[in-house]
Amino acid sequence: MPISSPDSGTALVLVVDPALVGAEMTASLSAAERKQAERFRFEKDAIHWRACRAALRGALGEALGIPPATVAFEFGEFGKPALSPEWQGLHFNLSHCRDLALIALCRDGAVGVDVEPADRAASLLGCEDAFCHPEEIAALPSEEVPRAFTLMDIWTKKEALLKALGTGFSVAAPSVSVAQPPASYSGDPRFRDLRLHRLTGPLLQQHLACLAAPAAVSRLEIQQWPG
């Protein structure tokens, strides 16, 4: 069943298996996107990127009621894509890891989403200073397993926040705190209108995922795409 654009107050998160995105979908990619895919050193990475970008085009096309190939993007100062002016009432964000992609759609303002494989958590041990605020480090568990998953929780929250802001890591991640309590990001004027939502459910059992969405969003829908 085709998706529709979410109502105000709702964020729609689509869960995509890139391995199921076929040639008929990747045919919608623009010449610039095809050229960008060619820059990957390994073909498997190019295939994955093309699949995720084609899924984004397909989902946006369904939500807008237009062919995927006609979806037009504009890019912000730091490279965050947005829809061309006639469609800018719909905000979106894409995140992908090795085996999954998430596409967030919202009409209430900018969104950011991040997804990571749960088994990647241990790789963040020892990297605390690279992305954690001092108050986050002070609150970390000492035991390795809970410490690793707390770090992954912090990582996905910050990725989502900074992607919604549209600056990526041009804003230093250690300058932002998502520790609870206190969560200083909520008092930071850069993130004044954003709230964090942990994404869970049967489709995300092997992953950690987070959405940053406007405060006006009170309802989340998570569904598989294509349906």
Sequence and secondary structure as in RCSB ss.txt:
>XXXX:A:sequence
MPISSPDSGTALVLVVDPALVGAEMTASLSAAERKQAERFRFEKDAIHWRACRAALRGALGEALGIPPATVAFEF
GEFGKPALSPEWQGLHFNLSHCRDLALIALCRDGAVGVDVEPADRAASLLGCEDAFCHPEEIAALPSEEVPRAFT
LMDIWTKKEALLKALGTGFSVAAPSVSVAQPPASYSGDPRFRDLRLHRLTGPLLQQHLACLAAPAAVSRLEIQQW
PG
>XXXX:A:secstr
       TTEEEEEEE GGG  HHHHTT  HHHHHHHTT SSHHHHHHHHHHHHHHHHHHHHHHTS GGG  EEE
 TTS EEE GGGTTSEEEEEE SS EEEEEESSS  EEEEEEGGGGGGGTT HHHH  HHHHHT  SSHHHHHHH
HHHHHHHHHHHHHHHT GGGS GGG    SS  GGGGSGGGTTEEEEEE SGGGTTEEEEEEEETT  EEEEEES
  
